[in-house]
Amino acid sequence: MDANKIQMLADILADAEKNAKPVEPLTEKFPDMTIANAYSVQLAGVKVKVASGGKIAGKKVGLTSKAMQEMLNVSEPDFGHLFADMAFREHMPVPISRFLQPKIEAELAFVMAEDVIGPGVTSADVLRATAAVVPSFEIIDSRVADWKIKIQDTIADNGSSGGFVTGSQLMPVDAVNLKYVGLVLEKNGLVLDTAAGAAIMGHPAQSVAWLANALGLMGVPLKKGEIVLSGSFTKAYPVAVGDVFNATFGGLGSVSIVFGK
């Protein structure tokens, strides 16, 4: 796929976001698009946003669970970029109007204390390079109509990134064993789901190591101060105006999010 076509696809997705009008799956028009092509589309879109003044706040890892990988018939995660304007404050209403078809995921965010550059990064390297972890919500969104996505569609669409909220309490990475940390996810005061850190590739730090190595192959580092969303403990849930979600991570605190108009 040549550079002109890659830029054209990046522009299609950017226009869908700007005009709040989802588009048909890119893979329907371009069935020969590879995963490598899709990352090129994502990076082209990121380059345009940065050139327009966008500030990269971090990265996110998706498709970390077996169930999600099986759904899209893939065997590894994917990633996207987080921008500063995707960050929302805890306890302040998040306007649903900012999104096209949002869903919510409860995750642990890693705050990087130093640059991490792959390949060859291990989960131990990630833990040594992490300043803190913090309970978080990711708001995923798709510029592809009705979430009819293949892996190439979501990668090209910046990993279906939409927004994120982090809790107020930063915790040392060794406060608990992240493999066994439990999650209780509540919606409107009722328990919606439960899970443990092992759902994230066996350990959330393994997800971040995968990301560092995948980025390293493209010459992109994880940078000091960046936030890395390590992947959802559960499946993604749809949201509506007035919904209040709370995620409590055993030994690490909690995070809340409320959706407004």
C-alpha positions in Angstrom: 0.0 0.0 0.0 1.6 3.3 -1.1 2.0 6.4 0.9 -0.8 8.3 -0.9 -3.3 5.5 -0.1 -2.2 5.3 3.5 -2.7 9.1 4.0 -6.0 8.9 2.2 -7.2 6.3 4.7 -5.9 8.3 7.7 -7.8 11.3 6.3 -11.0 9.3 6.0 -10.9 8.3 9.7 -10.0 11.9 10.7 -13.0 13.2 8.8 -15.2 10.6 10.4 -14.1 11.8 13.8 -14.4 15.5 12.9 -17.8 15.2 11.3 -19.2 12.7 13.9 -20.2 10.4 11.1 -18.9 6.8 11.1 -17.6 5.2 8.0 -17.8 1.7 6.5 -15.0 -0.7 7.5 -11.8 0.1 5.6 -11.2 -3.6 5.1 -14.3 -3.8 3.0 -12.9 -1.3 0.5 -9.4 -2.4 0.9 -9.4 -6.1 1.7 -5.7 -6.4 1.0 -4.8 -4.0 3.8 -2.3 -5.7 6.1 -1.7 -5.2 9.8 1.5 -3.4 8.9 -0.4 -1.1 6.5 -2.9 -0.4 9.3 -0.2 0.7 11.7 1.1 3.0 8.9 -2.3 4.5 8.7 -2.5 5.0 12.4 1.0 6.7 12.5 0.0 8.9 9.6 -3.0 10.1 11.5 -0.9 10.6 14.7 1.6 12.7 12.7 -1.2 15.0 11.4 -2.6 15.5 14.9 0.8 16.3 16.3 1.5 18.7 13.5 -1.8 20.4 14.3 -0.8 20.9 17.9 -1.9 17.6 19.5 0.2 16.5 22.4 0.8 12.7 22.9 0.0 11.8 26.5 0.8 8.1 26.2 -0.3 4.8 24.6 -2.9 2.2 25.1 -2.9 -1.6 24.6 -6.0 -3.4 23.3 -7.0 -6.9 22.6 -5.2 -8.2 25.6 -7.7 -10.9 26.5 -8.2 -14.3 24.9 -11.9 -13.6 24.3 -11.2 -10.4 22.4 -8.5 -11.9 20.4 -10.7 -14.9 19.4 -13.5 -12.4 18.5 -11.2 -10.8 15.9 -9.3 -14.0 15.0 -5.9 -12.6 16.1 -3.2 -13.9 18.4 -1.7 -10.7 19.7 -2.8 -7.3 21.1 -2.8 -4.0 19.3 -2.0 -0.5 20.4 -3.0 3.1 19.9 -1.9 6.6 21.0 -3.4 8.7 23.7 -3.6 12.5 23.3 -3.9 15.1 26.1 -7.3 16.2 24.9 -8.6 12.6 25.5 -8.1 13.0 29.2 -11.1 13.7 31.4 -11.3 14.5 35.1 -12.7 12.0 37.6 -16.1 12.9 39.0 -16.7 15.5 36.3 -19.3 14.5 33.7 -17.8 13.1 30.5 -19.9 14.4 27.6 -21.1 11.5 25.5 -21.5 13.9 22.6 -17.7 13.9 22.3 -17.9 10.3 21.0 -19.6 8.3 18.2 -20.3 4.9 19.8 -18.5 4.8 23.1 -17.8 1.8 25.4 -16.1 1.6 28.8 -13.1 -0.5 30.0 -11.6 -0.7 33.4 -7.8 -0.8 33.3 -4.6 -0.2 35.2 -2.5 2.7 33.9 1.3 2.6 34.2 3.1 6.0 34.6 6.5 5.7 33.1 9.5 6.9 35.2 12.0 6.6 32.4 12.1 5.9 28.6 11.6 2.3 27.6 12.8 1.3 24.1 12.2 -2.1 22.6 12.9 -4.7 21.3 14.0 -7.0 24.1 11.9 -5.4 26.9 10.7 -7.7 29.6 7.9 -7.3 32.2 10.7 -6.9 34.8 12.1 -4.0 32.8 8.7 -2.4 32.8 8.3 -2.7 36.5 11.7 -1.2 37.1 10.8 1.7 34.7 7.4 2.4 36.2 6.9 5.4 38.6 3.4 4.3 39.7 0.2 2.5 38.7 -3.2 4.1 38.9 -6.8 2.8 38.4 -8.2 4.0 35.2 -11.1 3.9 32.7 -10.6 3.9 29.0 -13.4 5.1 26.8 -13.1 3.2 23.5 -14.8 4.5 20.4 -14.9 3.6 16.8 -15.0 5.7 13.7 -16.2 2.5 11.9 -20.0 2.1 11.7 -21.6 -0.3 14.2 -18.2 -1.6 15.4 -18.0 -3.8 12.4 -14.2 -4.0 12.7 -11.4 -6.4 11.8 -8.0 -6.1 13.5 -6.8 -3.8 10.6 -9.8 -1.5 11.1 -9.2 -0.9 14.8 -5.4 -0.5 14.4 -5.8 2.1 11.6 -8.4 3.8 13.8 -5.8 4.5 16.5 -6.7 1.3 18.4 -10.3 2.6 18.7 -9.1 5.2 21.2 -11.6 7.7 22.6 -10.7 9.0 26.0 -9.6 8.1 29.5 -10.0 8.9 33.1 -7.4 8.1 35.8 -8.0 7.9 39.6 -6.5 10.3 42.1 -4.2 7.9 43.9 -0.9 6.9 42.4 0.4 3.6 43.9 3.9 2.0 43.9 4.1 -0.7 41.3 5.0 -3.2 44.0 2.1 -2.3 46.3 0.4 -5.6 45.4 1.1 -8.4 43.0 -0.5 -7.1 39.8 -1.1 -10.6 38.5 -3.5 -11.3 41.3 -5.0 -7.8 41.9 -8.8 -8.1 41.8 -11.2 -5.8 40.0 -14.9 -5.1 41.0 -16.6 -3.1 38.3 -19.9 -1.4 39.2 -22.5 0.4 37.1 -25.0 2.6 38.8 -24.3 1.0 42.1 -24.6 -2.6 41.0 -21.8 -5.1 40.4 -21.4 -5.5 36.7 -18.3 -7.6 36.4 -15.2 -9.0 38.3 -11.8 -10.0 37.1 -8.1 -10.2 38.0 -4.9 -8.9 36.6 -3.9 -12.2 35.1 -6.6 -11.6 32.5 -4.1 -9.1 30.9 -1.7 -11.4 29.1 -1.0 -13.2 32.5 0.3 -9.9 34.1 -0.4 -6.3 33.2 3.3 -5.5 33.0 3.6 -8.1 30.2 1.1 -6.1 28.2 3.3 -3.0 28.6 6.4 -5.0 27.7 4.7 -6.2 24.5 3.8 -2.6 23.7 7.4 -1.4 24.2 8.7 -4.1 21.9 6.0 -3.5 19.2 6.8 0.2 19.3 10.5 -0.4 19.2 10.2 -2.2 15.8 8.7 1.1 14.5 11.4 3.3 16.2 8.9 4.7 18.7 9.8 4.7 22.4 7.7 4.7 25.5 8.7 8.1 27.1 9.2 9.2 30.7 6.0 10.7 32.0 3.7 8.9 29.5 0.6 7.1 30.7 0.2 3.5 29.4 -3.2 1.9 29.6 -2.4 -1.8 29.9 -5.7 -3.4 28.7 -9.2 -4.1 29.9 -9.7 -6.5 32.8 -13.2 -7.4 31.3 -15.1 -7.0 28.1 -16.1 -3.5 27.0 -19.5 -2.2 28.1 -21.7 0.3 26.3 -22.5 3.6 28.1 -25.5 6.0 28.2 -26.1 9.5 29.5 -26.4 9.3 33.3 -24.4 6.1 33.8 -22.0 6.1 36.7 -19.2 3.5 36.7 -16.8 2.7 39.5 -13.8 0.3 39.3 -12.1 -0.8 42.5 -8.8 -2.6 42.2 -7.8 -4.5 45.4 -5.0 -2.7 47.2 -4.7 0.0 44.6 -7.8 2.2 45.1 -10.6 3.0 42.8 -11.7 5.3 39.9 -15.1 6.6 39.0 -16.6 8.0 35.8 -20.0 9.7 35.1 -21.4 10.3 31.7 -23.3 13.4 30.8 -24.8 14.8 27.6 
